[in-house]
Amino acid sequence: MMTMIPIFKTALGEVYEADCVSFLKTVRDETVDLAFADPPFNLGKEYTSGIDDNIADHEYLAWCRRWLDEMCRTLKPGGSLFLWNLPRWNLPLGAYLNEHLTFRHWIAVDIKYSLPIGRRLYPSHYGLLYFVKGDRPEIFHPDRLPVPCCRHCGGELRDYGGYKDKMNPKGVNLADVWTDIPPVRHAKYKKRGANALALKLMDRIVTMASDPGSLVLDPFGGSGTTFVAAELTGRRWIGSELHCGAIIERFHTLDADRDHLVQIHENKNLLFTRADLKRRRTNGKPLPSAYQIQDNELATSCVCGVEKKQIELTF
Ligand SMILES: C[S@@+](CC[C@H](N)C(=O)[O-])C[C@H]1O[C@@H](n2cnc3c(N)ncnc32)[C@H](O)[C@@H]1O
């Protein structure tokens, strides 16, 4: 096994400027709690790293199987593996993973990623495959989500009928269709590559399938969204990327991500967001009786678990 030197590290994690397969070969067997991959999709896109993103289908799939094999090897029993890709590639890759791991979910993440194409349906979701090594995940605490409410009056958009007063004050169960992940288009993220995933998405995956102190792995670092989510929530992390400039720059200006993550945590695991509670009060909409305690608690307690202390940077 060859030794590699990380190009950048913090007290919790390190990234290697290296090819994913070479890097993965240096990771010990069954040491990773959560493995995540967002590879290039072979769509002929241009990457800063200059990779060829337009190879024959069979070559692309053979390449994916090489790093997936390594990821499966490094996963602990009970560890979770997530693969983000287009449905077209998730179909054969999911079938391959099924031979090695246990299928949990195909999560559809509602994001439009292409213009409508003639004689086809409008491509409007990415597939997030979720597999586990062994029968069941060692760690599983999915977010609970706030009830979707009208942005004007704060009223529920869905009719919960007679169940309204029995609803869990911590929010509704996470489903396998995610419609609340925003595209990364905000001006402050513009300099980040078009391929960067939303911090909200990576926070949801990281907090669902790992605990503080767990080891999170991502062989396709990109702009470092997985590493940032792991770092700010106290997970250890490792990964690779062919061109790490964006990751290093992002870790040197982490405040925007930290503030963003605080906001994300403040708006999950509760039945109504603060903004919706305010709208409901203004518009005289009574709260479900089960929610009264949570409403009082909101005024005084912080629901956010994000690490606010300064992190130590070394590279
Ligand atoms: C879709 S992007 C990942 C984006 C990332 N999830 C984020 O949120 O910023 C895929 C990344 O894989 C990197 N990549 C492509 N081939 C690679 C290889 N063989 N080894 C390591 N990284 C590679 C590309 O440079 C690109 O940054």
The ligand as a Gaussian input file, in Angstrom:
#p B3LYP/6-31G(d) Opt

LIG

0 1
 C      -19.561000      16.245000      -9.805000
 S      -18.066000      16.818000      -9.169000
 C      -18.211000      16.648000      -7.414000
 C      -18.830000      17.870000      -6.769000
 C      -18.902000      17.805000      -5.259000
 N      -19.846000      16.809000      -4.810000
 C      -19.278000      19.164000      -4.679000
 O      -20.343000      19.301000      -4.060000
 O      -18.530000      20.115000      -4.881000
 C      -16.992000      15.517000      -9.591000
 C      -15.552000      15.796000      -9.267000
 O      -14.794000      14.599000      -9.469000
 C      -13.497000      14.972000      -9.839000
 N      -12.873000      13.805000     -10.489000
 C      -13.085000      13.333000     -11.716000
 N      -12.344000      12.235000     -11.957000
 C      -11.656000      11.992000     -10.829000
 C      -10.725000      11.020000     -10.439000
 N      -10.352000      10.043000     -11.276000
 N      -10.213000      11.061000      -9.190000
 C      -10.579000      12.040000      -8.324000
 N      -11.471000      13.013000      -8.642000
 C      -11.985000      12.998000      -9.877000
 C      -13.693000      16.136000     -10.788000
 O      -12.537000      16.940000     -10.861000
 C      -14.896000      16.857000     -10.129000
 O      -14.473000      17.928000      -9.327000

